[in-house]
Amino acid sequence: MNLFEAIAAGLDEAREHRGRTILSLIGLTLGTASIVSTLALFGGSSQRTQDFLNEVGGAATVIVRNEWTGRVQLSPREAASPRLTFRDAEDLRDEAPSLRYISAARNWELLYEGPRHQFIGEVVGTLPAYMAINSIAPRRGRYLTELDIRERASVVVLGSSFADSLFGSTDLAIGRDLTIGGERFTVVGVLEPEYFSFAAWEGNAFEYRNLRAYIPLSTALKRFASDDQIGWLTLEALTPAAIVQAEKEVETVLLRRHRVRDFNFDRQSTDVQEGQRFMNLFNAIFLIVGIVSLFTGGIVITNILLSSVVERIREIGVRLALGASAFDIFAHFLVQSLVITALGGLAGTLLGTLLTTTVQAVMQLPAHVTPPIFLAGIGTATFVGLVAGLFPALRAARLDPVEALHYG
């Protein structure tokens, strides 16, 4: 019996014993569907997490913050610390070669006064590198430049929502003047509207970028501060692998300048991936349920094939007596198991695709069944069939023809 004959015999056996076949397929189908859906949801959420990281600087980005903000009791050395300053950012440019971009920032809540509206909103004093690190881009006009920093220029780049509120549209804002905190600034750029959400119900994770304005840090410190302290440093290493070395270099420079550790590191990727790990826990639970269902289906197939071997002992003896080899008998039962599980894998993969599409449409979750996931569903079910069919096939192949002919 060749492979095609064995497959045909397996399909005939499945048709003749529909009840057994359906019973075998239930666990396999549900298990495969669970695995396919989980992998699709896991892949979609992982991709969205990576997209978010790319938008905020990627895995090579780290934020340095003041550590003692809000604390009441400080040691004398801590109290004497200057904390993070504009000068720190300038020194890091010269003494931290593992960094590609260095941006310092400080924010205020100030009164905006424009031709159409006035309100209190956030203004961020920062450096040109902030745009490169955070992948933001002007929709019209330009962003801040090094010349703006050196000359302490009175220029501002508006978020899209602020531009619409103050001037009515992006086009009307460029080149116009407005007042921020009682100081006059000229609009030199308006940023692209930014939108990002992990799921439809979560809203826009980047709405805060649309609701702020950026001015040169040197200008901000001169107009709105009595010192050169900053709120945070946003740093990007040359590569994700260089981030540890970059942190060491930054730590060395800041400890030398401050003489005390008054700062901490906050990796962008760590914060986002913590949330991703929480979601992955639920995905893992569903994946385990799917695997258990698959192997439960495999146990059912093993029992059904063992029963089939017992019922067909005399038939097996006749085939062996007529010249069939033990391998022919082994192949027949093994292929029968593979045929059933392949059908279950295909049905489960199709059901999993349907479930994934439904979840994606109803819950607006990022998920997509890719060809590798499709093949993984069928392949896993087929592997279960291979394992489940080995013992019954071996038992049938080892039957003694003489004893089999006298059975029953």
N, C-alpha and C positions, 0 to 999 in steps of 0.2 A: 504494500500500500504506500503510494507516494504521498507527498505533502498535500496536494490538491484533493486527493481521494480522502485523506484524513480529515481535511477541513469540511468537505461535503458530508462525510459521515457524522462529524460533530454537529453540523447544522441540522441534519436529519434527526439526530438524537434530541436536539433542543426542541424541534418541532413536535416530535412524538411525545415528549414529556414537558408539555407547556407549563404545567403547574410547578414542576421542579425548577424549570428555567426561570419563570417569573419570580419565584421565591429567592433564587440565587441572585437575580438581577437587582432586587430591591435595595439590599445593603450596598452593593457595588455602585448603583446609580446615585444613591443619596450621598455616599461617601465621596465619590468622584466630584459630584456637584458642589459639595462643601469645599473640597480642596481647590477646585477651579475658581469658585467665587472668592475664597479667602486670598488666594494668590493674586487675583485681579485687583481686589481692594487694597491689599498690601502694596502691590506694585504702584497703584495709583497714588496712594498716600505718600509713599516714599518719593515718588517723582515730584509731588507737590512740595514736599519738604525740601528737596534739593533745589527746586525752582525758587522757593522763598529764601534759602541760604544764598543763592546766587544774587538775588536782588539786594540783600543786605551785606554783601561783601564776600560771601562764601566761607568755606572752612578756614581760610587763611586770615580771617578778620578777628581782632580782639579789641575790646573796649577797656580802657583803664579809667577807673573811677576813684574819687576820694573815698577813703574808707571810714572816716570818722564823722561824716556828715550827720548831724542830729544828735551826736553823743554829748552828754553834759559834763561828765568827769573825764578829764584828760591829764596825762602826766605833763610835767613842765616841758619835756622835749617835744611831746605831741602838740602841746599848745603853741610852741614856738615854730612849728613846721609851717612853711608857706603853702603847703598843699599844692595841688597841680596848678601850674602857671603857664602863660604863653611862652615864657623862656624855656620851659621843659620841652615843648614841641620843637623849638628851634635847635636845642642841643641834641635831641634825638635824631634830627636830620643828619647831623655830622657824626654821631657816635653809635648809631644802630644800623649797620650795613645790611642786616637781614630784613629790613623794612622796605617795602616798595612805596607805600603811601603813608603819610602822617597828617592827621587832621585834628586840630583842637577845636573845642566848641563850648559855648556858654549860652544859656537861654534866659529870656525874660518874658513876663506877661505885661505888655504895654498897650497903650491906646493907639489904635489906627484911625486916621482921619483921611478919607478920600472924597472925591467929588460926589459919590452916590451914597456913601454909608460910613458910619464909624462904629467901632467895636473894640473890645479888648481881646487881644490874641497873642499867640506866641511869636517871638522873633528870636532867631538863632544867629549868633555871631560865630562864624566859622571860617575855614580856609578853602581854597580851591580844590584840594585833594578830596574833600568830602563828597564831591560829585562823582569822582572816579570810584571811590570805595563803595558807595551806595547805589551805583548804576542809575543815577537820576540824570535827566537831560532836559534842556530848555525846549519848550514848544515854540516859543518866539524869543528873539533876542539872544542873550548869552548868560553864562554863569559868572561867578566871581573870578577874578584873575589875581595873579601875584602883584600886578601894578596897583590894583585896588587896595591890597593889603599894605603895600609900602606907602602909598599916598593917603591912607585912611580915607578913602573916597566915600562920599555920601550916596552910595548906590544900593539898590535892593533887588533881590530876585524873589518874586512872589510865587507861592503855591497857587495852583489853578483856581481853587475855591476862593481864595482871598482876592485874586485878580477879578473874578466875576463879581464878587460882592462890592469891591471898592470902585470898579470902573465900568462894570456892565459886561465886559468881554475881554478876552486875551488881547485882541488886536488893539483895543483902545487904551490898554495899560502901558504899552511900550513907550518910553520917553516922557511919561507923565510924572508929575511930582505928587507925593503924599507925605503926611506927617506921621511919624512913629515916635511915641513917647515925647512929643513936643519938638522933635528934630525933623528937619526936612530931608527927604531922600528922593532920588530919581530912580524910576523903575527901568532896569536895563535888561530884564529877562522875566519870562513867565514859564514855569515848569510844566511838563506834560502831566495831565491828570494821571494819577497812579491808582491802580486797583489790584488787589490780590486777596483771595479768600481760599481757605482750605475746604470749605463747604458753603453752600448757598446761605444757610442760616447764620453763619458767623459774621457776615458783614465784611467791610473793607478793612483789611489789616493795615493798609497803608494810608488810611484817611488822614492820619495825623500829618503826613507829608503834604497833603493838599491844603491843610489848615495851618500854615506857618509861612514865614518869610525868612530869607537868608541875607545877612549883611556881612561885610568884612569884619573879622574878629577884632582887628586893630581899631576899627571905627567904633565897634560896639563897646569895647573896653574904655575908650576915651569918652564916649558920650554917656554911657549908662552905668559905669562902674568907677569905684575909687581905687581899684587895685588891678593887677593883671591876672587874677585867679580865673581859672576856667572850670567848667563843670565836668568835662570828660575828654579823653583822648580816644580817637578812633584810628586804629592802626591796621595796616594790611601787610602781612609778610610776603616775601617773594614767592613762596609756595606754601601749601598746607603743611608740608613736611618741615618747613623752616620756622614754624610758629613757636616751637619750644625754644629754639635758639634766639628768636626775636624777643620773646618774653624775658629771657635771661639778660639780653643786652639792655632792654628797657629798664629792668629791675636794677641793674648796675648803675645806670645813669641817674635814675631817680633817687636811689639810696644815697649816692654820693652828694647829690644836690640837697636832699631833704634831711639826711642824717637819721631818718627814722622811716619805718614802713607805714606810710599814711595813704596807701593806695592798694587797690586790688585789681585782679584781672577778671574780665567777664568775656568768655568766648561766645561769640554769636552762635556757632554751631552747637555748643553744649546745651544752651537754653532750648533751642528748637528741637534738638534730638531727644531731650528729656521727655517732651510731649509726645514725640514720635514713638519712643519706647513704651509709653503708656498705651498708645493705640495698638502697638504691635503685640502687647499682652493679650488683648482681645482677639486679634487675628490668630495668635498662636493657639488660643483655646478652641476656636472654630476649626483650625487646621488639625488639632489633635482629635477632635470629634470626628472629622472626616476620615482620618487615618484609622481610628477605631472602627468606624462603620465599614471601611474597606476590608479590614482584616476579619471583622465579624462575618461579612459576606464571604470571605475566603474560607472561613471555617464551615459555613453552610455548604459551600461548594464541595469541600473535602468530604463532608458527611454524605452528601448526595451521591458523589462519585463512588464512595465506598459501598453504599447501598446498591448502586448500579453494578459494581463488580460482583457483589454477592448474587444478585439476580441473574447475572449473565455468565456465571462460572461455566455452565455446561457449553454455552455458545463459544466462550473463549477456548475451552478444551477442544471443541470441534475445529476451530480455526487453527489451533496449534497442531492438531493431528493432520490437517490438510496441508501443512507446510509453512504456515505463518511463523515468523520468527518472534522471539520475545520482544525485540525492538519494535516490530509492527504493532504488537499489543500495547506496549508502552506509549508509542507515538499516538495511537488512536485515543487513549484516555487523556493524555496530556493535551493534545490538540483540542479535544472536546472541552476541556477546562479553559484553554486559551480563547476559544471561540466565544464561550459564554461571557468571560470577563472582558473581552474586547468589545462585545456588544454592550455590556454594562458600562464600560468606560466611555464608549461613544455616546450612549444615552445620557450618562452623567455629565459629560462635557457639554453637550447641547443644553441640558437643564441648567448647568452652572452658568453658561453664557446667557441664558434667558434670565436667570435670577440676577446676574450682574447688571444686565441692561435695565432691568426693572428697578434695582436699587439706585443705579446711576440716574435714572429719569425721575424717580419719586423723591429720593433724598438728596439729589444733586451732589453725590460723592464722586470724586475722581476714581474711575475704575475702567479697565479695558482688558478684554481677553485677547492676549497676543498669541501668535502661533506657538511660541515656546510653552505657554501655559496650556494651550489646547493639546499639544503633544505630551506634556507632563501628565495631564489628566488621563489620557488613554494609556500612556506608558505605565503609570502607577497601577492602574487597574489590571493591565496585562501582566505585570510583575506579580501581583497578588494571585492571579490565575495560575501563573507558572509555579509559584510556591504551593498553592492549594492543590494543584493536580499531581505533584510529584509523588506523594505517598500512595494515593490510589493507583496511579499508573504503574509504579514499581510493584505493588502488590499483585496487580493483574498480570504483569509480565513474568512474575516468578511462580505462577501457578504451575503445578505438575499436570501435564496433559492427561495422564491416565487417571489421576484422582479427579480432575475436572470433569472427565467424561462419565464418571460414576456418580457425580454429584446430583442430588435431587431426583 
